[in-house]
Amino acid sequence: MPGEASSPRKTGMSNLLFDLPESLSPKMKWLRQHGLILRKLENGQWECALDAENFGRGETDEDACVDFCLKTKLAHWSAENI
C-alpha cells in the first residue's frame, strides 16, 4: 500500500545466484576424516579429542593437535597432505 514502509525480503544463502559446495580447510578435513573434536576448554587450553581417553591438549589449537598426534601416533594434518 502507498505510504507503508516495506520491509526488505529475507533471503538465505541458498536463494542467491547458486549454491557453492562446502569447502573445508585441510585441517578441518583432517579433523572430520578422523572424527576429532577441537575445542577450547574453560581453563583456556585447547583440546583435540577422539573420546574421553584419546586426547591432546595445548596452549593453542595447533599445540593440541600436535599433542594428540604424538600420543596416538596419528599423522598430523599437514603431513598427510604432502
N, C-alpha and C positions, 0 to 999 in steps of 0.2 A: 504494500500500500504506500502511496506517497506520504512522505513525512515520517515514516517509520525508519528507524536505524536498522540496517541489515547487518546480520552477524556473519562473519566470514565462515565459509563452509569448512568443516574439519576434514582434512584429508590425511589418511595414513600413508606410510611409505609405499604400500602396495598399490596405491592409486596414482602414483607418479608415472613417469614415462614407461618404465619397465622394471621388473624385479631383478635385482642383482643376486647372483649366487653368493652364499656365505663364503667369506674369505678370512681364514684364520691365519694368524702368525705361525711360524714354525714351532714356537714354544707352546702355543695353545693347541696345535695339532698333536704335539707330543703328549701333553697333559691328557687330552681327550683319548688318544690312542691307548694309553696305559691306564686309564681310569683314575687318574690322580686328581686330587683337590689341592688347590693352592689358596691359602687364606692367611689373613693377619690375625694374630691372637690378641687377647686383651692386654697382655704384657708388652705388646709392641713387636714381638718377634713374629717371623713368618714361618708357616708350616706347609710342607709339601707332603701329602699323605695318601697312601692307598687305603689304609684302615687304621684302627687304633694301635696296632702293633708294628706297622711298617710306615715310618715317617721320618722326615728330616726337618731340622729347624735351623734358622739363621737370622741374622740381623736384617737381611734383605730377602726378597723373594728368590733371587738367584742363589744366594747362600743356602737357602732351604732346599732348593732343587739339587744343588751340588751335594749337600749333606745326604739327601735321600739316595742319590745315585751311588755315593761311596758306601753307604750302609747296605744297599740292596744289590749292588753290582750291576745296576741298570745303566745302559749307555745314556749319557747326557744328551739333551735335545740337540745341541749344536754338533755333537759328534755323530749322531745318527744321520744328519743331513749332509755329511761330507761325501 
